[in-house]
Amino acid sequence: MKVKKMEAEVVDAELVLPNYLSFKRIQMYDKYPKGQSRGRHWKHLKQIIQAENYQNYPPDEPNYVNIESPPSMHPCKRICDITGYEAPYYDPKTNLRYANTDVFKMIRSLPNESVQRYLGMRNAAVVLK
């Protein structure tokens, strides 16, 4: 008799259950009700410029409108002329920068015209002897 009485109490009780269980995947329509944004809203450059009132800033301060900025205080990175990786070494014979020994071997096997083209790409073209 006690079992039937407890079952009736459980059935009659209004239990508060969560809308979703943490281990279940949330459906998109549950996550974003109708009319609500589905994620981050990105502003266009024109919207940023209108919102920031850049005409009130001093002309020498860099911002979205003024692309002029002071030169960097950090030295530029040395990049391998062949691979594009950071290059801690350079070949004193050809003045090409290289990242590892395999690239060094390839640089030494290049003809003079190719070396001049690589140097010309980074505006370091020098007439080699």
MMTF fields as JSON, N, C-alpha, C and O atoms, coordinates in Angstrom:
{
  "mmtfVersion": "1.0.0",
  "mmtfProducer": "UNKNOWN",
  "numBonds": 515,
  "numAtoms": 516,
  "numGroups": 129,
  "numChains": 1,
  "numModels": 1,
  "chainsPerModel": [1],
  "groupsPerChain": [129],
  "chainIdList": ["A"],
  "bondAtomList": [4, 2, 8, 6, 12, 10, 16, 14, 20, 18, 24, 22, 28, 26, 32, 30, 36, 34, 40, 38, 44, 42, 48, 46, 52, 50, 56, 54, 60, 58, 64, 62, 68, 66, 72, 70, 76, 74, 80, 78, 84, 82, 88, 86, 92, 90, 96, 94, 100, 98, 104, 102, 108, 106, 112, 110, 116, 114, 120, 118, 124, 122, 128, 126, 132, 130, 136, 134, 140, 138, 144, 142, 148, 146, 152, 150, 156, 154, 160, 158, 164, 162, 168, 166, 172, 170, 176, 174, 180, 178, 184, 182, 188, 186, 192, 190, 196, 194, 200, 198, 204, 202, 208, 206, 212, 210, 216, 214, 220, 218, 224, 222, 228, 226, 232, 230, 236, 234, 240, 238, 244, 242, 248, 246, 252, 250, 256, 254, 260, 258, 264, 262, 268, 266, 272, 270, 276, 274, 280, 278, 284, 282, 288, 286, 292, 290, 296, 294, 300, 298, 304, 302, 308, 306, 312, 310, 316, 314, 320, 318, 324, 322, 328, 326, 332, 330, 336, 334, 340, 338, 344, 342, 348, 346, 352, 350, 356, 354, 360, 358, 364, 362, 368, 366, 372, 370, 376, 374, 380, 378, 384, 382, 388, 386, 392, 390, 396, 394, 400, 398, 404, 402, 408, 406, 412, 410, 416, 414, 420, 418, 424, 422, 428, 426, 432, 430, 436, 434, 440, 438, 444, 442, 448, 446, 452, 450, 456, 454, 460, 458, 464, 462, 468, 466, 472, 470, 476, 474, 480, 478, 484, 482, 488, 486, 492, 490, 496, 494, 500, 498, 504, 502, 508, 506, 512, 510],
  "bondOrderList": [1, 1, 1, 1, 1, 1, 1, 1, 1, 1, 1, 1, 1, 1, 1, 1, 1, 1, 1, 1, 1, 1, 1, 1, 1, 1, 1, 1, 1, 1, 1, 1, 1, 1, 1, 1, 1, 1, 1, 1, 1, 1, 1, 1, 1, 1, 1, 1, 1, 1, 1, 1, 1, 1, 1, 1, 1, 1, 1, 1, 1, 1, 1, 1, 1, 1, 1, 1, 1, 1, 1, 1, 1, 1, 1, 1, 1, 1, 1, 1, 1, 1, 1, 1, 1, 1, 1, 1, 1, 1, 1, 1, 1, 1, 1, 1, 1, 1, 1, 1, 1, 1, 1, 1, 1, 1, 1, 1, 1, 1, 1, 1, 1, 1, 1, 1, 1, 1, 1, 1, 1, 1, 1, 1, 1, 1, 1, 1],
  "groupList": [{"groupName": "MET", "atomNameList": ["N", "CA", "C", "O"], "elementList": ["N", "C", "C", "O"], "formalChargeList": [0, 0, 0, 0], "bondAtomList": [1, 0, 2, 1, 3, 2], "bondOrderList": [1, 1, 2], "singleLetterCode": "M", "chemCompType": "L-PEPTIDE LINKING"}, {"groupName": "LYS", "atomNameList": ["N", "CA", "C", "O"], "elementList": ["N", "C", "C", "O"], "formalChargeList": [0, 0, 0, 0], "bondAtomList": [1, 0, 2, 1, 3, 2], "bondOrderList": [1, 1, 2], "singleLetterCode": "K", "chemCompType": "L-PEPTIDE LINKING"}, {"groupName": "VAL", "atomNameList": ["N", "CA", "C", "O"], "elementList": ["N", "C", "C", "O"], "formalChargeList": [0, 0, 0, 0], "bondAtomList": [1, 0, 2, 1, 3, 2], "bondOrderList": [1, 1, 2], "singleLetterCode": "V", "chemCompType": "L-PEPTIDE LINKING"}, {"groupName": "GLU", "atomNameList": ["N", "CA", "C", "O"], "elementList": ["N", "C", "C", "O"], "formalChargeList": [0, 0, 0, 0], "bondAtomList": [1, 0, 2, 1, 3, 2], "bondOrderList": [1, 1, 2], "singleLetterCode": "E", "chemCompType": "L-PEPTIDE LINKING"}, {"groupName": "ALA", "atomNameList": ["N", "CA", "C", "O"], "elementList": ["N", "C", "C", "O"], "formalChargeList": [0, 0, 0, 0], "bondAtomList": [1, 0, 2, 1, 3, 2], "bondOrderList": [1, 1, 2], "singleLetterCode": "A", "chemCompType": "L-PEPTIDE LINKING"}, {"groupName": "ASP", "atomNameList": ["N", "CA", "C", "O"], "elementList": ["N", "C", "C", "O"], "formalChargeList": [0, 0, 0, 0], "bondAtomList": [1, 0, 2, 1, 3, 2], "bondOrderList": [1, 1, 2], "singleLetterCode": "D", "chemCompType": "L-PEPTIDE LINKING"}, {"groupName": "LEU", "atomNameList": ["N", "CA", "C", "O"], "elementList": ["N", "C", "C", "O"], "formalChargeList": [0, 0, 0, 0], "bondAtomList": [1, 0, 2, 1, 3, 2], "bondOrderList": [1, 1, 2], "singleLetterCode": "L", "chemCompType": "L-PEPTIDE LINKING"}, {"groupName": "PRO", "atomNameList": ["N", "CA", "C", "O"], "elementList": ["N", "C", "C", "O"], "formalChargeList": [0, 0, 0, 0], "bondAtomList": [1, 0, 2, 1, 3, 2], "bondOrderList": [1, 1, 2], "singleLetterCode": "P", "chemCompType": "L-PEPTIDE LINKING"}, {"groupName": "ASN", "atomNameList": ["N", "CA", "C", "O"], "elementList": ["N", "C", "C", "O"], "formalChargeList": [0, 0, 0, 0], "bondAtomList": [1, 0, 2, 1, 3, 2], "bondOrderList": [1, 1, 2], "singleLetterCode": "N", "chemCompType": "L-PEPTIDE LINKING"}, {"groupName": "TYR", "atomNameList": ["N", "CA", "C", "O"], "elementList": ["N", "C", "C", "O"], "formalChargeList": [0, 0, 0, 0], "bondAtomList": [1, 0, 2, 1, 3, 2], "bondOrderList": [1, 1, 2], "singleLetterCode": "Y", "chemCompType": "L-PEPTIDE LINKING"}, {"groupName": "SER", "atomNameList": ["N", "CA", "C", "O"], "elementList": ["N", "C", "C", "O"], "formalChargeList": [0, 0, 0, 0], "bondAtomList": [1, 0, 2, 1, 3, 2], "bondOrderList": [1, 1, 2], "singleLetterCode": "S", "chemCompType": "L-PEPTIDE LINKING"}, {"groupName": "PHE", "atomNameList": ["N", "CA", "C", "O"], "elementList": ["N", "C", "C", "O"], "formalChargeList": [0, 0, 0, 0], "bondAtomList": [1, 0, 2, 1, 3, 2], "bondOrderList": [1, 1, 2], "singleLetterCode": "F", "chemCompType": "L-PEPTIDE LINKING"}, {"groupName": "ARG", "atomNameList": ["N", "CA", "C", "O"], "elementList": ["N", "C", "C", "O"], "formalChargeList": [0, 0, 0, 0], "bondAtomList": [1, 0, 2, 1, 3, 2], "bondOrderList": [1, 1, 2], "singleLetterCode": "R", "chemCompType": "L-PEPTIDE LINKING"}, {"groupName": "ILE", "atomNameList": ["N", "CA", "C", "O"], "elementList": ["N", "C", "C", "O"], "formalChargeList": [0, 0, 0, 0], "bondAtomList": [1, 0, 2, 1, 3, 2], "bondOrderList": [1, 1, 2], "singleLetterCode": "I", "chemCompType": "L-PEPTIDE LINKING"}, {"groupName": "GLN", "atomNameList": ["N", "CA", "C", "O"], "elementList": ["N", "C", "C", "O"], "formalChargeList": [0, 0, 0, 0], "bondAtomList": [1, 0, 2, 1, 3, 2], "bondOrderList": [1, 1, 2], "singleLetterCode": "Q", "chemCompType": "L-PEPTIDE LINKING"}, {"groupName": "GLY", "atomNameList": ["N", "CA", "C", "O"], "elementList": ["N", "C", "C", "O"], "formalChargeList": [0, 0, 0, 0], "bondAtomList": [1, 0, 2, 1, 3, 2], "bondOrderList": [1, 1, 2], "singleLetterCode": "G", "chemCompType": "PEPTIDE LINKING"}, {"groupName": "HIS", "atomNameList": ["N", "CA", "C", "O"], "elementList": ["N", "C", "C", "O"], "formalChargeList": [0, 0, 0, 0], "bondAtomList": [1, 0, 2, 1, 3, 2], "bondOrderList": [1, 1, 2], "singleLetterCode": "H", "chemCompType": "L-PEPTIDE LINKING"}, {"groupName": "TRP", "atomNameList": ["N", "CA", "C", "O"], "elementList": ["N", "C", "C", "O"], "formalChargeList": [0, 0, 0, 0], "bondAtomList": [1, 0, 2, 1, 3, 2], "bondOrderList": [1, 1, 2], "singleLetterCode": "W", "chemCompType": "L-PEPTIDE LINKING"}, {"groupName": "CYS", "atomNameList": ["N", "CA", "C", "O"], "elementList": ["N", "C", "C", "O"], "formalChargeList": [0, 0, 0, 0], "bondAtomList": [1, 0, 2, 1, 3, 2], "bondOrderList": [1, 1, 2], "singleLetterCode": "C", "chemCompType": "L-PEPTIDE LINKING"}, {"groupName": "THR", "atomNameList": ["N", "CA", "C", "O"], "elementList": ["N", "C", "C", "O"], "formalChargeList": [0, 0, 0, 0], "bondAtomList": [1, 0, 2, 1, 3, 2], "bondOrderList": [1, 1, 2], "singleLetterCode": "T", "chemCompType": "L-PEPTIDE LINKING"}],
  "groupTypeList": [0, 1, 2, 1, 1, 0, 3, 4, 3, 2, 2, 5, 4, 3, 6, 2, 6, 7, 8, 9, 6, 10, 11, 1, 12, 13, 14, 0, 9, 5, 1, 9, 7, 1, 15, 14, 10, 12, 15, 12, 16, 17, 1, 16, 6, 1, 14, 13, 13, 14, 4, 3, 8, 9, 14, 8, 9, 7, 7, 5, 3, 7, 8, 9, 2, 8, 13, 3, 10, 7, 7, 10, 0, 16, 7, 18, 1, 12, 13, 18, 5, 13, 19, 15, 9, 3, 4, 7, 9, 9, 5, 7, 1, 19, 8, 6, 12, 9, 4, 8, 19, 5, 2, 11, 1, 0, 13, 12, 10, 6, 7, 8, 3, 10, 2, 14, 12, 9, 6, 15, 0, 12, 8, 4, 4, 2, 2, 6, 1],
  "groupIdList": [1, 2, 3, 4, 5, 6, 7, 8, 9, 10, 11, 12, 13, 14, 15, 16, 17, 18, 19, 20, 21, 22, 23, 24, 25, 26, 27, 28, 29, 30, 31, 32, 33, 34, 35, 36, 37, 38, 39, 40, 41, 42, 43, 44, 45, 46, 47, 48, 49, 50, 51, 52, 53, 54, 55, 56, 57, 58, 59, 60, 61, 62, 63, 64, 65, 66, 67, 68, 69, 70, 71, 72, 73, 74, 75, 76, 77, 78, 79, 80, 81, 82, 83, 84, 85, 86, 87, 88, 89, 90, 91, 92, 93, 94, 95, 96, 97, 98, 99, 100, 101, 102, 103, 104, 105, 106, 107, 108, 109, 110, 111, 112, 113, 114, 115, 116, 117, 118, 119, 120, 121, 122, 123, 124, 125, 126, 127, 128, 129],
  "secStructList": [7, 2, 2, 2, 2, 2, 2, 2, 2, 2, 2, 2, 1, 7, 7, 7, 7, 7, 1, 1, 7, 6, 6, 1, 7, 7, 7, 2, 2, 2, 2, 1, 7, 6, 6, 1, 7, 7, 1, 7, 7, 7, 7, 7, 2, 2, 2, 2, 2, 2, 2, 2, 6, 4, 4, 4, 1, 7, 6, 6, 1, 7, 7, 1, 1, 7, 7, 7, 7, 7, 7, 7, 1, 1, 7, 7, 7, 7, 5, 7, 6, 6, 6, 7, 1, 5, 7, 7, 3, 3, 7, 6, 6, 6, 7, 7, 3, 3, 1, 1, 2, 2, 2, 2, 2, 2, 2, 2, 2, 1, 7, 2, 2, 2, 2, 2, 2, 2, 2, 2, 2, 6, 6, 7, 7, 7, 7, 7, 7],
  "xCoordList": [0.797, 0.0, 0.843, 0.485, 1.955, 2.815, 3.409, 3.607, 3.693, 4.268, 3.283, 3.68, 2.032, 1.033, 0.842, 0.627, 0.917, 0.752, 1.923, 1.718, 3.164, 4.328, 4.263, 4.623, 3.804, 3.693, 2.714, 2.956, 1.634, 0.635, 1.213, 0.938, 2.009, 2.62, 3.614, 3.676, 4.378, 5.358, 4.657, 5.084, 3.599, 2.857, 2.179, 2.145, 1.645, 0.93, 1.881, 1.486, 3.097, 4.045, 4.442, 4.636, 4.558, 4.997, 6.507, 7.0, 7.224, 8.671, 9.165, 8.616, 10.181, 10.776, 11.985, 12.994, 11.86, 12.928, 13.585, 12.91, 14.879, 15.524, 15.018, 14.584, 15.086, 14.636, 15.496, 15.0, 16.782, 17.675, 18.635, 18.913, 19.12, 20.094, 21.487, 21.711, 22.425, 23.75, 24.482, 25.342, 24.172, 24.866, 24.243, 24.818, 23.085, 22.442, 22.86, 23.147, 22.887, 23.261, 22.119, 20.964, 22.442, 21.422, 21.089, 21.985, 19.825, 19.387, 19.459, 19.33, 19.665, 19.807, 18.548, 18.646, 17.372, 16.154, 15.935, 15.235, 16.524, 16.443, 17.455, 17.183, 18.605, 19.667, 19.356, 19.565, 18.858, 18.539, 17.061, 16.673, 16.23, 14.811, 14.617, 15.518, 13.432, 13.162, 13.378, 12.906, 14.094, 14.346, 15.608, 15.961, 16.292, 17.512, 18.727, 18.71, 19.774, 20.994, 21.64, 21.565, 22.28, 22.896, 24.372, 25.027, 24.896, 26.309, 26.821, 26.053, 28.109, 28.735, 28.369, 28.38, 28.047, 27.716, 28.958, 29.464, 29.454, 30.657, 30.282, 29.336, 31.039, 30.805, 31.698, 32.839, 31.168, 31.955, 32.788, 32.491, 33.821, 34.705, 33.938, 34.227, 32.973, 32.187, 31.405, 31.288, 30.874, 30.15, 31.087, 30.717, 32.302, 33.272, 33.667, 33.749, 33.909, 34.31, 33.21, 33.494, 31.968, 30.864, 30.676, 30.331, 30.896, 30.678, 31.794, 31.553, 32.991, 34.147, 34.43, 35.223, 33.829, 34.074, 35.564, 36.141, 36.173, 37.606, 38.027, 39.208, 37.091, 37.463, 37.893, 38.531, 37.562, 37.945, 39.332, 39.855, 39.943, 41.262, 42.35, 42.15, 43.505, 44.617, 45.108, 45.054, 45.583, 45.953, 47.163, 47.314, 48.033, 49.225, 49.013, 49.923, 47.836, 47.557, 47.061, 46.098, 47.682, 47.23, 45.866, 45.604, 44.994, 43.67, 43.225, 44.033, 41.946, 41.454, 41.484, 41.63, 41.351, 41.304, 42.712, 42.982, 43.595, 44.953, 45.878, 46.142, 46.372, 47.205, 48.668, 49.479, 49.016, 50.391, 50.665, 49.905, 51.731, 52.116, 53.633, 54.325, 54.144, 55.597, 56.244, 55.586, 57.519, 58.189, 58.291, 58.31, 58.355, 58.431, 59.761, 60.796, 59.718, 60.924, 61.658, 62.815, 61.004, 61.602, 62.293, 61.812, 63.405, 64.048, 63.183, 62.453, 63.274, 62.468, 63.001, 64.188, 62.096, 62.496, 63.247, 62.944, 64.225, 64.965, 64.292, 64.155, 63.881, 63.13, 64.001, 64.732, 63.914, 64.654, 64.166, 62.964, 65.103, 64.742, 64.126, 63.405, 64.377, 63.88, 62.583, 61.595, 62.575, 61.441, 60.415, 59.24, 60.824, 59.892, 59.884, 59.167, 60.656, 60.771, 61.731, 62.453, 61.726, 62.663, 64.083, 64.358, 64.978, 66.324, 67.375, 67.634, 67.974, 69.025, 70.382, 71.315, 70.522, 71.818, 71.737, 70.659, 72.914, 72.996, 74.302, 75.31, 74.257, 75.416, 76.269, 75.797, 77.509, 78.328, 78.716, 79.014, 78.713, 79.081, 77.976, 78.255, 76.716, 75.597, 74.728, 73.9, 74.889, 74.075, 72.625, 71.766, 72.331, 70.98, 70.827, 71.768, 69.644, 69.36, 68.789, 68.077, 69.115, 68.616, 68.275, 68.778, 67.401, 66.874, 67.587, 67.708, 68.063, 68.718, 69.761, 69.957, 70.413, 71.516, 71.06, 71.789, 69.845, 69.345, 69.178, 69.515, 68.66, 68.486, 69.858, 70.048, 70.807, 72.158, 72.782, 73.401, 72.621, 73.167, 72.521, 73.19, 71.218, 70.519, 70.983, 71.144, 71.198, 71.654, 73.013, 73.238, 73.903, 75.241, 75.209, 76.121, 74.168, 74.077, 73.333, 73.267, 72.769, 72.016, 72.952, 74.067, 72.507, 73.306, 73.205, 72.301, 74.132, 74.225, 72.957, 72.571, 72.303, 71.085, 69.956, 69.219, 69.825, 68.777, 69.047, 68.122, 70.3, 70.658, 70.29, 69.752, 70.582, 70.244, 68.733, 68.285, 67.948, 66.48, 65.987, 65.136, 66.524, 66.118, 66.495, 65.708, 67.681, 68.094, 67.243, 66.935, 66.865, 66.008, 64.622, 64.001, 64.137, 62.807, 62.765, 61.731, 63.861, 63.866, 64.665, 65.137, 64.812, 65.486, 66.89, 67.297, 67.625, 69.003, 69.933, 70.998, 69.525, 70.3, 71.649, 71.739, 72.694, 74.07, 74.766, 74.519, 75.613, 76.357, 77.418, 78.304, 77.303, 78.237, 79.433, 79.309, 80.597, 81.824, 82.008, 82.988],
  "yCoordList": [-1.19, 0.0, 1.258, 2.249, 1.225, 2.391, 2.663, 3.82, 1.62, 1.79, 2.519, 3.438, 2.142, 2.792, 4.239, 5.105, 4.514, 5.877, 6.751, 7.904, 6.199, 6.953, 7.192, 8.271, 6.189, 6.372, 7.479, 8.276, 7.54, 8.586, 9.955, 10.928, 10.033, 11.318, 11.765, 12.947, 10.832, 11.165, 11.605, 12.565, 10.922, 11.264, 12.612, 13.398, 12.888, 14.142, 15.335, 16.476, 15.085, 16.181, 16.847, 16.175, 18.136, 18.886, 19.068, 19.933, 18.247, 18.301, 19.356, 19.504, 20.07, 21.077, 20.423, 20.138, 20.195, 19.577, 20.644, 21.572, 20.528, 21.509, 21.359, 20.284, 22.468, 22.446, 21.531, 20.899, 21.461, 20.586, 19.938, 20.479, 18.809, 18.112, 18.446, 18.558, 18.605, 19.081, 18.148, 18.604, 16.871, 15.934, 15.844, 15.21, 16.462, 16.424, 17.623, 18.697, 17.424, 18.49, 19.493, 19.106, 20.774, 21.816, 22.077, 22.268, 22.086, 22.36, 23.859, 24.666, 24.226, 25.643, 26.429, 27.563, 25.86, 26.606, 26.786, 27.715, 25.907, 26.106, 27.147, 27.929, 27.15, 28.057, 29.495, 30.42, 29.684, 31.013, 31.07, 30.625, 31.604, 31.737, 32.65, 33.401, 32.575, 33.32, 34.817, 35.386, 35.436, 36.868, 37.239, 38.417, 36.279, 36.583, 36.318, 35.423, 37.099, 36.967, 35.615, 35.075, 35.058, 33.744, 33.785, 32.744, 34.889, 34.919, 36.334, 37.281, 36.466, 37.771, 38.612, 38.139, 39.848, 40.778, 41.584, 42.319, 41.449, 42.164, 43.502, 43.611, 44.532, 45.863, 46.073, 45.611, 46.774, 47.149, 48.372, 49.068, 48.636, 49.763, 51.076, 51.97, 51.201, 52.427, 52.653, 53.791, 51.595, 51.713, 52.104, 52.891, 51.557, 51.886, 53.356, 54.047, 53.829, 55.219, 56.17, 57.178, 55.868, 56.734, 56.747, 57.783, 55.622, 55.535, 56.184, 56.625, 56.252, 56.697, 58.191, 58.688, 58.925, 60.365, 60.666, 61.395, 60.103, 60.251, 61.675, 62.005, 62.526, 63.899, 64.665, 65.71, 64.178, 64.854, 64.45, 65.072, 63.425, 62.972, 63.84, 64.417, 63.945, 64.696, 63.99, 62.763, 64.748, 64.135, 63.209, 62.348, 63.365, 62.524, 61.222, 60.395, 61.019, 59.774, 58.705, 58.954, 57.519, 56.486, 55.922, 55.668, 55.726, 55.137, 54.496, 54.331, 54.132, 53.459, 54.368, 53.884, 55.663, 56.583, 56.961, 57.064, 57.164, 57.596, 56.391, 55.888, 55.923, 54.725, 55.047, 54.134, 56.313, 56.67, 56.436, 56.877, 55.755, 55.489, 55.556, 55.429, 55.751, 55.829, 54.492, 53.454, 54.498, 53.237, 52.344, 52.823, 51.073, 50.106, 50.231, 50.517, 50.016, 50.069, 48.728, 48.651, 47.684, 46.353, 46.127, 46.611, 45.408, 45.112, 44.149, 43.331, 44.258, 43.392, 41.957, 41.726, 41.015, 39.6, 39.248, 39.75, 38.38, 37.889, 36.614, 35.646, 36.627, 35.526, 34.829, 35.478, 33.494, 32.71, 33.079, 33.11, 33.354, 33.752, 32.614, 32.867, 31.395, 30.245, 29.703, 29.54, 29.424, 28.74, 29.668, 29.309, 30.859, 31.754, 31.579, 32.303, 30.642, 30.458, 31.506, 32.171, 31.641, 32.552, 32.035, 30.849, 32.938, 32.53, 33.091, 34.295, 32.258, 32.751, 32.869, 33.413, 32.379, 32.36, 33.091, 33.27, 33.514, 34.026, 33.564, 33.375, 33.39, 32.923, 34.139, 35.006, 34.225, 35.399, 35.481, 36.566, 34.367, 34.367, 34.973, 35.771, 34.597, 35.066, 36.112, 36.742, 36.313, 37.219, 36.769, 37.571, 35.523, 34.994, 34.476, 33.931, 34.65, 34.129, 32.719, 32.406, 31.87, 30.498, 30.01, 30.529, 28.991, 28.501, 27.251, 27.064, 26.391, 25.155, 24.706, 25.356, 23.603, 23.136, 22.678, 22.825, 22.12, 21.677, 22.867, 22.789, 23.961, 25.161, 25.733, 26.218, 25.675, 26.17, 25.415, 26.02, 24.103, 23.304, 23.699, 23.753, 23.973, 24.367, 25.753, 25.988, 26.67, 28.016, 27.96, 28.66, 27.144, 27.043, 26.44, 26.673, 25.669, 25.063, 25.945, 25.6, 27.083, 27.956, 28.701, 29.052, 28.947, 29.789, 31.254, 31.634, 32.054, 33.458, 34.243, 35.136, 33.933, 34.652, 34.433, 35.364, 33.205, 32.904, 33.613, 34.108, 33.661, 34.359, 35.832, 36.416, 36.434, 37.843, 38.069, 39.103, 37.131, 37.253, 37.206, 38.003, 36.268, 36.18, 37.45, 37.951, 37.967, 39.21, 40.385, 41.28, 40.385, 41.452, 41.465, 42.521, 40.292, 40.222, 40.944, 41.505, 40.947, 41.664, 42.954, 43.472, 43.467, 44.745, 44.771, 45.774, 43.693, 43.631, 43.226, 42.657, 43.523, 43.08, 43.784, 45.012, 42.962, 43.446, 42.644, 41.447, 43.288, 42.574, 41.733, 42.253, 40.42, 39.508, 39.26, 39.292, 39.014, 38.754, 37.279, 36.859],
  "zCoordList": [0.0, 0.0, 0.0, -0.637, 0.707, 0.745, -0.635, -1.004, -1.392, -2.722, -3.625, -4.342, -3.612, -4.454, -4.035, -4.883, -2.735, -2.247, -2.722, -3.1, -2.704, -3.156, -4.655, -5.128, -5.413, -6.86, -7.184, -8.091, -6.47, -6.698, -6.375, -7.077, -5.324, -4.96, -6.037, -6.377, -6.562, -7.588, -8.867, -9.508, -9.237, -10.443, -10.289, -11.235, -9.127, -8.895, -8.717, -8.952, -8.314, -8.067, -9.374, -10.387, -9.349, -10.53, -10.441, -9.717, -11.179, -11.152, -12.137, -13.229, -11.749, -12.622, -13.293, -12.649, -14.583, -15.353, -16.227, -16.672, -16.479, -17.361, -18.797, -19.211, -19.548, -20.942, -21.796, -22.729, -21.481, -22.226, -21.247, -20.177, -21.615, -20.793, -21.283, -22.489, -20.367, -20.717, -21.672, -22.425, -21.663, -22.536, -23.922, -24.807, -24.135, -25.445, -26.277, -25.749, -27.551, -28.463, -28.589, -28.764, -28.499, -28.571, -30.033, -30.855, -30.35, -31.706, -31.97, -31.049, -33.227, -33.57, -33.234, -32.765, -33.461, -33.178, -31.689, -31.284, -30.846, -29.4, -28.937, -28.025, -29.565, -29.156, -29.555, -28.77, -30.778, -31.28, -31.628, -32.707, -30.749, -31.084, -32.295, -32.668, -32.904, -34.124, -33.9, -32.916, -34.826, -34.751, -33.994, -33.939, -33.416, -32.679, -33.562, -34.408, -33.356, -34.153, -33.915, -32.812, -34.955, -34.853, -34.496, -34.534, -34.168, -33.819, -33.732, -33.564, -33.847, -33.75, -34.956, -36.092, -34.691, -35.765, -36.089, -35.241, -37.317, -37.726, -38.313, -39.094, -37.928, -38.474, -39.688, -39.724, -40.676, -41.834, -41.483, -40.512, -42.261, -42.005, -42.017, -41.221, -42.903, -42.976, -41.682, -41.226, -41.09, -39.824, -38.692, -37.82, -38.701, -37.656, -37.749, -36.734, -38.966, -39.16, -38.71, -38.064, -39.038, -38.639, -37.126, -36.559, -36.467, -35.027, -34.218, -33.095, -34.748, -33.965, -34.043, -33.244, -34.956, -35.118, -35.264, -34.457, -36.292, -36.49, -36.838, -36.728, -37.254, -37.577, -36.334, -36.458, -35.132, -33.89, -33.402, -32.477, -33.996, -33.572, -34.182, -35.251, -33.518, -34.131, -35.397, -35.478, -36.378, -37.663, -37.603, -38.471, -36.594, -36.547, -35.787, -35.728, -35.205, -34.477, -35.446, -36.172, -35.487, -36.43, -36.051, -34.875, -37.041, -36.834, -38.142, -39.056, -38.241, -39.44, -40.668, -41.79, -40.469, -41.591, -42.033, -43.229, -41.087, -41.368, -41.283, -40.191, -42.422, -42.402, -42.134, -41.972, -42.084, -41.799, -40.323, -39.461, -40.046, -38.666, -38.572, -39.582, -37.384, -37.26, -37.592, -37.512, -37.962, -38.271, -37.047, -35.913, -37.283, -36.197, -35.46, -36.064, -34.161, -33.348, -33.368, -32.953, -33.84, -33.885, -35.225, -36.25, -35.239, -36.526, -37.341, -36.783, -38.663, -39.519, -39.442, -39.21, -39.643, -39.603, -40.876, -41.958, -40.724, -41.884, -42.364, -41.616, -43.606, -44.188, -45.23, -45.978, -45.27, -46.255, -47.658, -47.919, -48.546, -49.906, -50.697, -51.662, -50.33, -51.08, -50.482, -51.198, -49.176, -48.555, -47.931, -47.852, -47.483, -46.811, -45.304, -44.614, -44.769, -43.321, -42.75, -43.492, -41.436, -40.793, -41.014, -40.832, -41.406, -41.809, -40.86, -40.876, -40.049, -39.167, -39.858, -39.267, -41.087, -41.765, -43.097, -43.663, -43.591, -44.958, -45.581, -44.898, -46.873, -47.62, -47.992, -48.727, -47.507, -47.826, -49.308, -49.808, -49.998, -51.416, -52.279, -53.174, -52.014, -52.841, -52.148, -52.805, -50.854, -50.027, -49.921, -49.556, -50.227, -50.051, -48.624, -48.045, -48.072, -46.742, -46.87, -47.824, -45.886, -45.945, -44.547, -43.551, -44.49, -43.219, -42.724, -41.514, -43.616, -43.179, -44.211, -45.238, -43.921, -44.77, -46.151, -47.132, -46.224, -47.538, -48.476, -49.658, -47.944, -48.76, -49.136, -50.252, -48.203, -48.484, -49.652, -50.527, -49.666, -50.77, -52.095, -53.127, -52.061, -53.274, -53.739, -54.936, -52.781, -53.129, -53.818, -54.805, -53.313, -53.894, -55.298, -56.092, -55.608, -56.938, -57.946, -59.126, -57.5, -58.404, -59.347, -58.962, -60.587, -61.485, -61.053, -60.309, -61.527, -61.136, -61.485, -60.731, -62.603, -63.008, -62.002, -61.673, -61.519, -60.544, -59.222, -58.578, -58.827, -57.594, -57.708, -56.767, -58.864, -59.069, -59.025, -58.531, -59.527, -59.475, -58.034, -57.639, -57.246, -55.84, -55.083, -54.279, -55.333, -54.679, -55.142, -54.354, -56.409, -56.941, -56.322, -56.197, -55.935, -55.312, -53.99, -53.627, -53.26, -51.981, -52.064, -51.052, -53.283, -53.549, -52.961, -52.374, -53.112, -52.642, -53.769, -53.532, -55.007, -56.157, -56.2, -56.198, -56.241, -56.295, -57.385, -57.538, -58.123, -59.153, -58.454, -57.776, -58.636, -57.985, -58.87, -60.094, -58.281, -59.032, -59.24, -59.854]
}
